[in-house]
Amino acid sequence: MPMAVGVIETLSFPAILIASDTMVKAAAVSIVFYDKSESGRFFVAVRGRVSEVTRAVEAGIEVVEKESHGGQVMEYYIVPNPPENVESVLPIHFTSKSEPFRI
């Protein structure tokens, strides 16, 4: 099954919380990583089938743009079928924490 990873970076924690909540409710994806970037920026990575990740990222962007007070999407990207060398280096793989929620 073709898998993808999608990442959204926002300016504020409430914005990434809104985006994360919306993404997992809008599509069959699992959150695999979350962290702070810099200067009040936060990012979240989701995994799932390519079509589901695309739907989730679009929904996350839309909700931040419409409902976040002061937060904004700074960057986003979807990687369909990431190669093994990308998965082995970057924190985008399913972990023991994310595995129970894997869809």
RAVEN-V758706 format. One record per residue. N is the residue number from 1. RES is the residue in one letter. SS is DSSP state (H for helix, E for strand, C for the rest). PHI is phi as a letter, one per 20 degrees, with the letter a starting at -180 (999 if undefined). PSI is psi as a letter, one per 40 degrees, with the letter a starting at -180 (NA if undefined). Layout:
n->N res->RES ss->SS phi->PHI psi->PSI
n->N res->RES ss->SS phi->PHI psi->PSI
//
This chain:
n->1 res->M ss->C phi->999 psi->h
n->2 res->P ss->C phi->f psi->h
n->3 res->M ss->E phi->d psi->i
n->4 res->A ss->E phi->b psi->i
n->5 res->V ss->E phi->c psi->h
n->6 res->G ss->E phi->c psi->h
n->7 res->V ss->E phi->c psi->h
n->8 res->I ss->E phi->c psi->h
n->9 res->E ss->E phi->d psi->h
n->10 res->T ss->E phi->c psi->i
n->11 res->L ss->E phi->d psi->g
n->12 res->S ss->C phi->p psi->i
n->13 res->F ss->H phi->f psi->d
n->14 res->P ss->H phi->g psi->d
n->15 res->A ss->H phi->f psi->d
n->16 res->I ss->H phi->f psi->d
n->17 res->L ss->H phi->f psi->d
n->18 res->I ss->H phi->f psi->d
n->19 res->A ss->H phi->f psi->d
n->20 res->S ss->H phi->f psi->d
n->21 res->D ss->H phi->g psi->d
n->22 res->T ss->H phi->f psi->d
n->23 res->M ss->H phi->f psi->d
n->24 res->V ss->H phi->f psi->d
n->25 res->K ss->H phi->e psi->d
n->26 res->A ss->H phi->e psi->d
n->27 res->A ss->C phi->b psi->i
n->28 res->A ss->C phi->e psi->g
n->29 res->V ss->E phi->c psi->i
n->30 res->S ss->E phi->c psi->h
n->31 res->I ss->E phi->f psi->h
n->32 res->V ss->E phi->d psi->e
n->33 res->F ss->E phi->a psi->i
n->34 res->Y ss->E phi->b psi->i
n->35 res->D ss->E phi->a psi->i
n->36 res->K ss->E phi->e psi->i
n->37 res->S ss->C phi->e psi->c
n->38 res->E ss->C phi->a psi->i
n->39 res->S ss->C phi->l psi->f
n->40 res->G ss->C phi->m psi->e
n->41 res->R ss->E phi->e psi->i
n->42 res->F ss->E phi->c psi->i
n->43 res->F ss->E phi->c psi->i
n->44 res->V ss->E phi->c psi->i
n->45 res->A ss->E phi->d psi->h
n->46 res->V ss->E phi->c psi->i
n->47 res->R ss->E phi->c psi->i
n->48 res->G ss->E phi->r psi->a
n->49 res->R ss->E phi->f psi->i
n->50 res->V ss->H phi->g psi->d
n->51 res->S ss->H phi->f psi->d
n->52 res->E ss->H phi->f psi->d
n->53 res->V ss->H phi->f psi->d
n->54 res->T ss->H phi->f psi->d
n->55 res->R ss->H phi->f psi->d
n->56 res->A ss->H phi->f psi->d
n->57 res->V ss->H phi->f psi->d
n->58 res->E ss->H phi->f psi->d
n->59 res->A ss->H phi->f psi->d
n->60 res->G ss->H phi->f psi->d
n->61 res->I ss->H phi->f psi->d
n->62 res->E ss->H phi->f psi->d
n->63 res->V ss->H phi->f psi->d
n->64 res->V ss->H phi->f psi->d
n->65 res->E ss->H phi->f psi->d
n->66 res->K ss->H phi->e psi->d
n->67 res->E ss->H phi->d psi->e
n->68 res->S ss->C phi->e psi->h
n->69 res->H ss->C phi->e psi->g
n->70 res->G ss->C phi->n psi->e
n->71 res->G ss->C phi->e psi->i
n->72 res->Q ss->C phi->b psi->i
n->73 res->V ss->E phi->f psi->h
n->74 res->M ss->E phi->e psi->d
n->75 res->E ss->E phi->b psi->i
n->76 res->Y ss->E phi->b psi->i
n->77 res->Y ss->E phi->a psi->i
n->78 res->I ss->E phi->c psi->h
n->79 res->V ss->E phi->d psi->h
n->80 res->P ss->E phi->f psi->h
n->81 res->N ss->C phi->l psi->g
n->82 res->P ss->C phi->f psi->h
n->83 res->P ss->C phi->f psi->i
n->84 res->E ss->H phi->g psi->d
n->85 res->N ss->H phi->f psi->d
n->86 res->V ss->H phi->f psi->d
n->87 res->E ss->H phi->f psi->d
n->88 res->S ss->H phi->f psi->d
n->89 res->V ss->H phi->d psi->d
n->90 res->L ss->C phi->e psi->i
n->91 res->P ss->C phi->e psi->g
n->92 res->I ss->C phi->c psi->e
n->93 res->H ss->C phi->e psi->i
n->94 res->F ss->C phi->f psi->h
n->95 res->T ss->C phi->d psi->i
n->96 res->S ss->H phi->f psi->d
n->97 res->K ss->H phi->f psi->d
n->98 res->S ss->H phi->e psi->d
n->99 res->E ss->H phi->g psi->d
n->100 res->P ss->C phi->f psi->d
n->101 res->F ss->C phi->d psi->e
n->102 res->R ss->C phi->f psi->h
n->103 res->I ss->C phi->d psi->NA
//
